[in-house]
């Protein structure tokens, strides 16, 4: 068993091509979603999931109001662009 970040990084980098074809299933609300390992670097592992606009509304219409689709929709609805002055 790997018990430190350095060894984990070394194994991930050594197995980069194979790991990039793997998926990680993550539960969100009542559903489980598959995220693809899309990047393996020296500092982090990148997970990626495409959420189609149609899937967002299909999930909501099916009653999944606490899943990933609902979260993404809420983020988009609530987003307001920051003023440049506020960001500084």
LUMLUMDO-402734 format. One record per residue (C-alpha): residue number from 1; x, y, z. Coordinates in steps of 0.001 Angstrom, whole numbers. Layout:
BEGIN
num->NUM&c1->X&c2->Y&c3->Z;
...
***
This chain:
BEGIN
num->1&c1->0&c2->0&c3->0;
num->2&c1->1265&c2->3467&c3->-882;
num->3&c1->1530&c2->5599&c3->2238;
num->4&c1->2968&c2->8923&c3->1064;
num->5&c1->2359&c2->11518&c3->-1673;
num->6&c1->5740&c2->11103&c3->-3373;
num->7&c1->5319&c2->7363&c3->-3984;
num->8&c1->1743&c2->7912&c3->-5175;
num->9&c1->2936&c2->10573&c3->-7637;
num->10&c1->5732&c2->8328&c3->-8932;
num->11&c1->3341&c2->5438&c3->-9551;
num->12&c1->764&c2->7727&c3->-11205;
num->13&c1->3369&c2->9243&c3->-13524;
num->14&c1->4819&c2->5816&c3->-14355;
num->15&c1->1348&c2->4534&c3->-15291;
num->16&c1->29&c2->7717&c3->-16891;
num->17&c1->-1194&c2->6235&c3->-20222;
num->18&c1->-3227&c2->3478&c3->-18569;
num->19&c1->-4584&c2->5644&c3->-15785;
num->20&c1->-5865&c2->8223&c3->-18273;
num->21&c1->-8335&c2->5580&c3->-19513;
num->22&c1->-9764&c2->4995&c3->-16035;
num->23&c1->-12916&c2->6410&c3->-14465;
num->24&c1->-13668&c2->7367&c3->-10881;
num->25&c1->-17257&c2->6943&c3->-9707;
num->26&c1->-18289&c2->9677&c3->-7279;
num->27&c1->-21658&c2->9772&c3->-5520;
num->28&c1->-23448&c2->13127&c3->-5670;
num->29&c1->-26882&c2->13281&c3->-4089;
num->30&c1->-28739&c2->10062&c3->-4919;
num->31&c1->-26763&c2->9330&c3->-8095;
num->32&c1->-23250&c2->8144&c3->-8902;
num->33&c1->-21307&c2->9895&c3->-11664;
num->34&c1->-18298&c2->8671&c3->-13633;
num->35&c1->-15425&c2->11137&c3->-13875;
num->36&c1->-12600&c2->10386&c3->-16306;
num->37&c1->-9002&c2->10778&c3->-15185;
num->38&c1->-7999&c2->13273&c3->-17874;
num->39&c1->-4679&c2->14489&c3->-16572;
num->40&c1->-1818&c2->13284&c3->-14430;
num->41&c1->827&c2->15809&c3->-13541;
num->42&c1->3597&c2->16350&c3->-11033;
num->43&c1->1284&c2->18110&c3->-8562;
num->44&c1->-2234&c2->16822&c3->-9172;
num->45&c1->-4629&c2->14465&c3->-10913;
num->46&c1->-7347&c2->16048&c3->-13056;
num->47&c1->-10836&c2->14553&c3->-13148;
num->48&c1->-13243&c2->15507&c3->-15921;
num->49&c1->-16972&c2->15117&c3->-16510;
num->50&c1->-19051&c2->16531&c3->-19334;
num->51&c1->-22583&c2->17539&c3->-18370;
num->52&c1->-24804&c2->18170&c3->-21371;
num->53&c1->-27454&c2->20872&c3->-21167;
num->54&c1->-30174&c2->18398&c3->-22173;
num->55&c1->-29042&c2->16003&c3->-19417;
num->56&c1->-29431&c2->18782&c3->-16850;
num->57&c1->-33108&c2->19245&c3->-17668;
num->58&c1->-33770&c2->15524&c3->-18137;
num->59&c1->-32404&c2->14844&c3->-14645;
num->60&c1->-34462&c2->17634&c3->-13109;
num->61&c1->-37628&c2->16474&c3->-14892;
num->62&c1->-36963&c2->12958&c3->-13562;
num->63&c1->-36940&c2->14373&c3->-10023;
num->64&c1->-33196&c2->14391&c3->-9383;
num->65&c1->-33047&c2->17765&c3->-7662;
num->66&c1->-29923&c2->17143&c3->-5580;
num->67&c1->-27628&c2->15651&c3->-8215;
num->68&c1->-24702&c2->17043&c3->-10152;
num->69&c1->-26936&c2->18381&c3->-12908;
num->70&c1->-28946&c2->20472&c3->-10438;
num->71&c1->-25729&c2->21803&c3->-8889;
num->72&c1->-24320&c2->22829&c3->-12269;
num->73&c1->-27600&c2->24525&c3->-13222;
num->74&c1->-27651&c2->26425&c3->-9923;
num->75&c1->-24050&c2->27622&c3->-10362;
num->76&c1->-24876&c2->28945&c3->-13835;
num->77&c1->-28096&c2->30604&c3->-12665;
num->78&c1->-26418&c2->32272&c3->-9670;
num->79&c1->-23275&c2->33416&c3->-11471;
num->80&c1->-22645&c2->37131&c3->-11710;
num->81&c1->-19490&c2->38440&c3->-13322;
num->82&c1->-17222&c2->40313&c3->-10932;
num->83&c1->-16252&c2->43891&c3->-11636;
num->84&c1->-12539&c2->44294&c3->-12315;
num->85&c1->-12328&c2->46724&c3->-9388;
num->86&c1->-13880&c2->44186&c3->-6996;
num->87&c1->-11501&c2->41436&c3->-8121;
num->88&c1->-8410&c2->43468&c3->-7263;
***
